[in-house]
Amino acid sequence: MSDTFRTQWLRVALLALAFSIPLGTKKFLFSFTTPFSNFYTSEYTAAFLFAVDALLILGVAGSFFMFPKLRDAMRDTRAPFLALSALLLLSALSLWFAPYLSFGVYAFTRLFGAVIVGVLMWIGIRNGAVTPREPMGALGTSAALQAVIALFQFGLQKSVGLWWLGETVALGPETPGIANVIANGVPFLRAYGTLPHANILAGFLVLGVLALSYLFLTSERMKARYMAATGLVLVVGGLVVTFSRSGWIVAACALALFALALYGRGITFWRTVSWVLIMACAAAMFLASLWFVVMPRADLNVDESPVRDRWVMNEMGLALIAERPEGVGIGNQLFVSYDEGAFHKFGLTARGQWQPIHNIYLLIAAETGVLGLVAFLACIGVAIFWGRRRFGEWSMEMRTVVVMLLSLLLFGLFDHFLWDLHAGRLMLWVVLGILLGLGSLRLPRMDDAIRAHRSTV
C-alpha cells in the first residue's frame, strides 16, 4: 500500500468525521438497567452504534498504516500524550467507584473513542494528511447544512423527515420533552437540526460561524469568499432559530474575541469591514423578522426554571464532589443523584429536571474525581499553551481554533453535552485535535533548524 494512498485514506476519514459531527444516524443496541427513565430512549440510559463509528475505524486503520513514520514525531509531543493518558487513566479508574458499572464502561468507551478522534486529527495535521484549512471547511459546510435544516424546522414547526440523518422524529412545539419558546401564549419549536437538542445545535453553529469567518477573511479566491459569506448568513439564521440563550451569549463573546484575534494578522481593512457588515446585516435581518419570538426568549429572569435549575444543579454537584472527591464513576452522576434522592433534596422534583449537572467542570469532577478534572484542565492547558511556548506567535489558524475551544469551554459553564453526549464529545475533541495538530505543525522544520545549527558549531 503506497504512502499516498494511506495519507488520502486518513485525510478522507478525518474530514468526513469533522463534517459528520452533527449527524446522529445510529442503531439502538440495548438499554442498560438503571433507576432512571426519560421521556424517550436516550444516550443517558442506552447503548447505540453510531454511523460515525465506522469513520473512526477507518481513521484508526489509516493512522496504523502510517505509524512507523509517526514514532519520531511522538517523541516530540510527550506533554499532550501525558495529559490525555492521565485523563483516560483516571476516567478508567473511576469505574471502581461506579455503582452502575456496565453504563460506566460504555461511557468510558465513548470518551475513549472521542479522544482517539482528537488524536487522529492531531496526527493528520501534524503529518500533512490534512491541511489546517480543510477541517475548517468541513465544519463550516456542515454548519451551513445544519442551519438550512434548522430554518426549515422552524418554518414548518416540525421535523422535516431527515430521520436517517439522526433528526428527532417527533419534533413539535407541544411534544413532551421537546424544547420550545412561548411567545404571546403560543409555543414555538426551537430548531434542533439533526442534533439531540437546540442548545447542542447552537454549540455546533458557533464553531461553524468561526470556521466560516476564518475562511471568508483568509480566502484569496472570490468564489470561496462568496460561499463563505453565504454560509455565514445561513448559520447566523440557524443560531437565531435555536433560541438558545447560552448559544447567543457564547456566539457574541466568540465573535468579539475573534475580532480581537484579527489584530496583526495582515487581514485587509476592507475585507474586515465586509465581514462585520455581513454579520451585522444577517443578525439584523433574522432578529427583526423574528423579534416577536426573540424578545420573550431574550428576557432573562434568574427566577425562571431553566436558569434556577442550573444553579441548583451546580449546588448539587458541589455537594456530591465534597462528599466523594474520588468521583462516583464516569457516566454515573445522574444515577447516583437519583438513587440517593439528591434531586428531591434540592427541589428538582419534576422528571424533566432529572438531568446531568449542567456544568462540565463540576460533572467531570463528580464522575472522575477532582484529579480527573485536573487532568482534563491539563489537556486544555497543554492544547492552548504548548504550541505557543514552543513556537512563539500564533498563526491565524491557531488563533481561530483557540477561540473555538474557548467558546466550547464557555458553553461548558451552562451545559453538559461536551462530556456525556456523542456529538458534544466529538465537537470538543475534534477542536482539541486541530489545535494540537497546529501546535506541532512546525516541529519538523524546527528539528531541521536545530540540526543545521549544530552542524555549524
C-alpha positions in Angstrom: 0.0 0.0 0.0 1.6 3.3 -1.1 2.2 6.2 1.3 0.0 8.4 -0.9 -3.0 6.1 -0.6 -2.5 5.8 3.2 -2.4 9.5 3.6 -5.5 10.0 1.4 -7.3 7.3 3.4 -6.6 9.2 6.7 -7.5 12.5 5.1 -10.9 11.4 3.9 -11.8 9.7 7.2 -10.8 12.8 9.2 -12.7 15.3 7.0 -15.7 13.0 7.0 -15.6 12.8 10.8 -15.5 16.6 11.1 -18.4 17.0 8.7 -20.4 14.3 10.4 -20.3 15.6 14.0 -23.9 16.7 14.0 -25.2 13.7 12.1 -26.8 11.4 14.7 -27.5 8.4 12.5 -27.4 5.5 14.9 -28.6 2.0 15.6 -30.2 1.2 19.0 -28.4 -1.8 20.7 -29.9 -2.2 24.1 -31.0 -0.4 27.3 -28.9 -0.6 30.5 -30.5 -1.5 33.8 -30.7 1.9 35.6 -33.1 3.5 38.0 -33.6 6.4 35.6 -36.2 6.9 32.9 -36.6 9.8 30.5 -39.2 11.0 28.0 -37.6 8.7 25.4 -34.8 6.3 24.9 -31.7 8.4 25.1 -27.9 8.3 25.4 -28.4 8.6 29.2 -29.6 5.0 29.5 -29.0 3.1 26.3 -26.2 1.9 24.0 -26.1 2.9 20.4 -23.9 2.2 17.4 -23.3 5.5 15.5 -22.6 5.7 11.8 -19.7 8.0 12.6 -18.1 5.0 14.4 -17.3 3.5 11.0 -15.3 6.6 10.1 -13.4 6.3 13.4 -12.4 2.8 12.5 -11.2 3.9 9.0 -9.2 6.7 10.6 -7.6 4.4 13.1 -6.7 2.0 10.3 -5.2 4.8 8.2 -3.1 6.0 11.1 -2.0 2.5 12.0 -0.5 2.1 8.5 1.4 5.3 9.0 2.6 4.5 12.5 6.2 3.7 11.6 6.6 7.2 10.3 5.0 8.8 13.3 7.1 7.3 16.1 9.8 10.0 15.9 7.2 12.8 15.9 5.5 11.3 19.0 8.8 11.7 20.9 8.5 15.5 20.5 4.9 15.6 21.7 5.1 14.0 25.1 3.3 16.7 27.1 0.0 16.3 25.2 0.1 12.5 25.3 0.8 12.5 29.0 -2.1 14.8 29.7 -4.5 12.7 27.5 -3.3 9.5 29.1 -3.8 10.9 32.6 -7.4 11.8 31.8 -8.2 8.4 30.3 -6.5 6.6 33.1 -8.3 8.5 35.9 -11.6 8.0 34.0 -11.0 4.3 33.8 -10.0 4.1 37.5 -13.2 5.9 38.4 -15.1 2.8 37.3 -14.0 1.2 40.6 -16.5 3.5 42.3 -19.3 3.2 39.8 -22.5 1.5 41.1 -23.7 1.1 37.5 -20.6 -0.4 36.1 -22.0 -1.5 32.7 -23.1 2.0 31.8 -19.8 3.4 33.1 -17.8 1.1 30.8 -20.0 2.2 27.9 -19.4 5.9 28.8 -15.7 5.4 29.1 -15.6 3.6 25.7 -17.4 6.6 24.2 -14.9 9.0 25.8 -12.0 6.9 24.6 -13.4 7.0 21.0 -13.8 10.7 21.1 -10.2 11.2 22.4 -9.0 8.9 19.6 -10.8 11.2 17.1 -8.9 14.1 18.5 -5.6 12.3 18.4 -6.2 11.2 14.8 -6.9 14.9 13.8 -3.7 15.9 15.6 -1.7 13.2 13.8 -3.3 14.0 10.4 -2.4 17.7 10.6 1.0 17.1 12.1 2.0 14.8 9.3 0.4 16.6 6.4 -2.5 14.2 5.7 -4.8 17.2 6.4 -4.1 20.9 5.8 -5.2 23.3 8.6 -7.9 24.8 6.3 -9.6 21.6 5.4 -11.2 20.9 8.8 -12.4 24.5 8.9 -14.1 23.9 5.5 -15.7 20.6 6.8 -17.0 22.3 9.9 -18.3 25.4 8.1 -20.0 23.4 5.4 -21.7 21.0 7.9 -22.8 24.0 10.0 -24.4 25.7 6.9 -26.3 22.5 6.2 -27.5 22.2 9.8 -28.6 25.9 9.6 -30.7 25.2 6.5 -32.3 22.2 8.3 -32.9 24.4 11.3 -34.6 27.1 9.3 -36.9 24.6 7.6 -37.7 23.1 11.0 -38.7 26.4 12.5 -40.6 27.4 9.4 -42.6 24.1 9.4 -42.7 23.8 13.2 -42.0 20.1 12.9 -39.4 17.6 11.7 -38.5 17.7 8.0 -38.2 14.0 7.5 -34.4 13.6 7.9 -34.6 10.7 10.5 -32.0 8.8 8.5 -29.5 11.7 9.4 -30.4 11.5 13.1 -33.2 14.1 13.1 -35.6 13.7 16.1 -38.8 12.3 14.5 -41.3 13.8 16.9 -40.2 17.4 16.8 -43.1 19.7 17.5 -43.8 22.8 19.7 -46.1 20.8 22.1 -44.3 17.5 22.1 -43.3 16.4 25.7 -39.6 16.8 26.3 -39.0 19.0 23.1 -37.6 22.5 23.7 -39.9 25.4 22.8 -40.3 29.1 23.4 -43.6 30.8 24.3 -44.5 34.0 22.5 -47.8 35.7 23.1 -49.1 32.5 24.7 -48.2 30.4 21.6 -45.4 27.7 21.8 -42.8 27.8 19.0 -40.4 24.9 18.3 -36.7 25.6 18.9 -34.7 24.2 15.9 -32.7 21.0 16.6 -31.1 20.3 13.2 -30.1 16.6 13.3 -28.8 17.0 16.9 -30.4 15.9 20.2 -31.2 19.4 21.4 -31.4 23.0 20.3 -28.5 24.0 22.7 -26.2 21.4 21.1 -27.1 22.7 17.7 -26.2 26.2 18.9 -22.8 25.0 20.1 -22.0 23.4 16.7 -23.2 26.6 14.8 -20.8 28.7 16.9 -18.0 26.5 15.7 -19.4 26.9 12.1 -19.6 30.7 12.3 -16.0 30.9 13.4 -14.8 28.5 10.7 -16.7 30.4 8.0 -15.4 33.7 9.3 -11.8 32.4 9.1 -12.4 31.1 5.5 -14.0 34.4 4.4 -11.2 36.5 5.8 -8.3 34.4 4.5 -9.5 33.0 1.2 -7.9 34.6 -1.9 -10.5 33.3 -4.4 -13.6 35.4 -4.8 -15.8 32.3 -5.3 -14.6 30.9 -1.9 -15.4 34.2 -0.2 -18.9 34.3 -1.7 -19.5 30.7 -0.5 -18.2 31.5 3.0 -20.4 34.7 3.1 -23.5 32.7 2.1 -22.7 30.2 4.8 -22.3 32.9 7.4 -25.8 34.3 6.6 -27.3 30.9 6.9 -25.5 30.0 10.2 -26.5 33.3 11.8 -30.1 32.5 10.9 -29.7 29.0 12.3 -28.4 30.4 15.5 -31.3 32.7 15.9 -33.9 29.9 15.5 -32.3 27.7 18.1 -33.4 30.3 20.6 -30.5 29.2 22.7 -29.6 32.0 25.1 -26.4 30.3 26.0 -25.7 29.9 22.3 -26.3 33.6 21.7 -24.1 34.7 24.6 -21.3 32.4 23.5 -21.6 33.5 19.9 -21.4 37.1 20.9 -18.3 36.5 23.1 -16.7 34.3 20.4 -17.1 36.8 17.6 -15.8 39.7 19.8 -12.7 37.6 20.7 -12.3 36.6 17.1 -12.4 40.2 16.0 -9.6 41.0 18.5 -7.6 38.0 17.2 -7.5 39.6 13.8 -5.1 42.2 15.0 -1.7 41.9 13.5 -2.7 39.0 11.1 -2.5 41.0 7.9 -6.2 40.9 7.1 -7.1 43.9 4.9 -9.2 46.7 6.3 -11.9 46.4 3.6 -12.2 42.6 4.0 -12.6 43.0 7.8 -15.3 45.7 7.2 -17.1 43.3 4.7 -17.1 40.6 7.4 -18.5 42.9 10.0 -21.2 44.1 7.6 -22.2 40.6 6.6 -22.5 39.5 10.2 -24.4 42.7 11.3 -26.8 42.6 8.4 -27.6 38.9 8.8 -28.2 39.3 12.5 -30.4 42.3 12.0 -32.4 40.6 9.2 -33.2 37.5 11.3 -33.7 39.3 14.6 -36.0 41.8 13.1 -38.2 39.3 11.3 -38.4 37.0 14.4 -38.4 39.7 17.1 -41.8 38.6 18.4 -40.3 35.3 19.4 -36.8 36.5 20.1 -37.9 39.1 22.7 -39.6 36.7 25.1 -36.6 34.4 24.9 -34.1 37.3 25.4 -35.9 38.3 28.6 -33.5 36.5 31.0 -35.0 36.1 34.5 -33.0 34.4 37.3 -36.2 33.1 38.8 -37.3 31.2 35.7 -37.0 27.4 35.8 -34.1 26.8 33.3 -31.9 29.4 35.0 -32.8 28.4 38.5 -32.4 24.7 37.8 -28.8 25.2 36.6 -27.8 27.0 39.8 -29.4 24.2 41.8 -27.7 21.5 39.8 -24.4 23.3 40.4 -25.1 23.2 44.2 -26.0 19.6 43.9 -22.7 18.9 42.1 -20.6 20.7 44.6 -22.2 18.8 47.4 -21.5 15.5 45.6 -17.9 16.4 45.0 -17.4 17.4 48.6 -18.9 14.1 49.8 -17.0 12.0 47.2 -13.9 13.7 45.9 -12.8 10.5 44.3 -15.8 10.5 42.0 -18.8 8.3 41.5 -17.7 6.8 38.2 -17.8 8.1 34.7 -21.4 8.1 33.4 -22.8 7.6 36.9 -23.6 11.0 38.3 -27.2 11.1 37.1 -28.0 7.6 38.5 -26.2 8.2 41.9 -28.0 11.6 42.3 -31.3 9.9 41.6 -30.7 6.9 43.8 -29.6 9.0 46.8 -32.5 11.4 46.5 -30.4 14.4 45.6 -32.9 15.7 43.0 -35.7 15.8 45.6 -33.4 17.1 48.3 -32.5 20.1 46.1 -36.1 20.7 45.0 -35.8 19.2 41.5 -39.0 17.0 41.7 -40.2 17.0 38.1 -39.0 14.3 35.8 -37.8 16.9 33.2 -35.4 18.2 35.9 -33.6 14.9 36.4 -30.7 15.7 34.2 -26.9 15.6 34.5 -25.2 18.6 36.1 -25.2 21.5 33.6 -21.6 22.3 34.0 -18.9 20.1 32.5 -16.3 21.0 35.1 -18.5 20.0 38.1 -19.8 17.0 36.1 -16.2 15.8 35.3 -15.1 16.2 39.0 -18.3 14.5 40.2 -17.8 11.5 38.0 -14.0 11.1 37.6 -12.9 12.8 40.8 -11.1 16.1 41.5 -8.0 14.6 39.9 -9.9 13.8 36.8 -10.9 17.4 36.5 -7.3 18.4 37.0 -6.3 16.1 34.1 -9.0 17.5 31.9 -7.8 21.1 32.6 -4.3 19.9 31.9 -5.4 18.7 28.4 -6.9 22.1 27.8 -3.9 24.0 29.0 -1.5 21.9 27.0 -3.5 22.3 23.8 -3.6 26.1 24.2 -0.2 26.9 25.5 2.1 24.1 24.3 2.3 25.3 20.7 2.8 28.9 21.7 5.5 28.0 24.2 7.4 26.2 21.5 6.8 28.5 18.6 6.0 32.0 19.9 3.4 33.9 18.0 0.2 32.1 17.0 -0.9 31.9 13.3 -4.4 33.0 12.2 -5.4 29.3 12.1 -4.3 28.8 15.7 -6.0 31.9 16.9 -9.2 30.9 15.3 -9.1 27.4 16.8 -8.2 28.8 20.2 -11.3 31.0 20.0 -13.3 27.8 19.1 -12.0 26.0 22.1 -12.7 28.9 24.4 -16.2 29.1 23.1 -16.9 25.5 23.9 -15.3 25.9 27.3 -17.7 28.8 28.0 -20.6 26.7 26.8 -19.4 24.1 29.4 -20.4 26.5 32.2 -24.0 26.2 31.1 -24.4 22.7 29.7 -23.2 19.1 29.9 -23.2 17.8 26.3 -19.5 18.2 25.7 -18.8 15.5 28.3 -21.6 13.0 28.1 -23.3 13.1 24.7 -21.8 11.7 21.5 -22.0 14.9 19.3 -20.7 17.1 22.1 -17.7 14.9 22.8 -16.8 14.9 19.1 -17.1 18.7 18.9 -14.7 19.2 21.9 -12.1 16.6 20.8 -12.1 17.5 17.1 -11.3 21.1 18.1 -8.7 20.0 20.6 -7.1 17.7 17.9 -7.0 20.5 15.4 -5.3 22.8 17.9 -2.7 20.2 18.9 -2.0 19.5 15.3 -1.5 23.2 14.6 0.8 23.4 17.6 3.0 20.6 16.4 2.9 21.5 12.7 6.3 23.3 12.7 8.2 20.6 14.6 10.0 19.1 11.6 11.2 22.5 10.4 12.4 23.3 14.0 14.2 20.0 14.2 15.9 20.7 10.8 16.9 24.1 12.0 18.4 22.7 15.2 20.4 20.1 13.3 21.6 22.7 10.8 22.7 25.0 13.7 24.5 22.1 15.4 26.3 21.2 12.2 27.8 24.6 12.0 29.1 24.8 15.6 
